[in-house]
């Protein structure tokens, strides 16, 4: 095999690996309400974009609230639920229904419905 052929094969392999990695992430958009303690008041709709990677067994989560992006620590992930935590809230994303709940230390609860982008 010539050097040019070998370099071509290596280049194609790296391109294929990068394409697979990009396709392996799940990007979701979530919208819903923020409930205050006691469930009496609802704040305006909350919108966020989340990237779960790899899509089928997320070990990394990135959440964009529109102003800044945070990377919560993944606590657990199983076929039913992905659980993650930041300093401000604990999040739970349910794979089957697309529901996400963010439970804030302040007592607020964000109830969101997510759809793939």
N, C-alpha and C positions, 0 to 999 in steps of 0.2 A: 504494500500500500504506500503510495507516495505521500510526502509531507503535506502537499496541498489538499489531498483527499482527506487525510487524517485531521487537518485543521478544520476543514469543512464539516466533517462529522462532529467534531467537538463543538463548533459554533452552533450547529443545529440542535445538538443535545442541550446546550445551555439555554437557548431560546425556548425550547419545549419545556424545560424545567421551570423557567420563569412564567410562562403562560399557564402552566398547571398550578403554580402557587397563587397567581392572581385569581384564577377561577375557583380556587379552593376556599375563598373567603365568602361569607354570606353577609351582604349589606342589607340592612333593614331600616325602614323609616317607621317611627312610632309616634302616635298622637293620642292624647287623652286628657284627663282632668287631674288636677292636684286637689286632694281633699285635705282639709284641716282637721286637727284632732276633734273627735266627736262626730265627724262626718257631716257637720252642719253646713259649712261654707265650701263652695267650689271656687278655686281660682281659675283664671283664664286657661285655655287649652295649653298643654305642654307638648312640644314637638322636639324630637331628637332623632339623630341618625346613629346607628350602631353598626360596627363591623365585628363579626365573630369569625375567628380563624383558628384552625381550619373549620370549615363549615359544619362538618359532621361531628367533630369532637373538639369544640372550642377550648383552647388553652390560653387564648389571648382575646381580650375585649377592648374595643376603643369606642367611646361614646362622645358625640359632638352635640352640644346643646345650642349651637349656633354662634356662641361667643368664644368658647374654648373647647378643647378636646381633652378628655381624661381617659386614663387607662386603668380601670379597676382591676383588683386582684381576683382571679377566678378561685372560688372556694370549692366548687364541685360542678360536675357536668355528667349527666346521665341521659338516657334516651327520653326522659320526661322533662327534665328541668336543668337549666344552667343558673348557677347561683354565683354572684360576684359582690365585692364590697369596695367602697371608697371610705374616706374619712367622714363623709357626710351621710351616706346611705348604704343600705344593703339592697341589691337588686336580684330579682328572680325573673327569668325568661322561660316560658313554657313552650317547648318546641312544637307540640301538636296544635295548640290553639293560637299561637302567636301573641299571647298576652304577656305583658311585662309589668311588674310591680316594683316600684322604688319606695322602700320604707326608710324615711329620713329619721335621724336621731331626734329631731325636733318634734316628732310625732306626726308630721305630714305624711301622706301617702299619695303617690302618683300611680294612677291606674291607666295603663296604655295598651293600645292594640297596635301590633306591628305587622307590616307587610314587606315582603322582599322587594328590593329596588332593581 
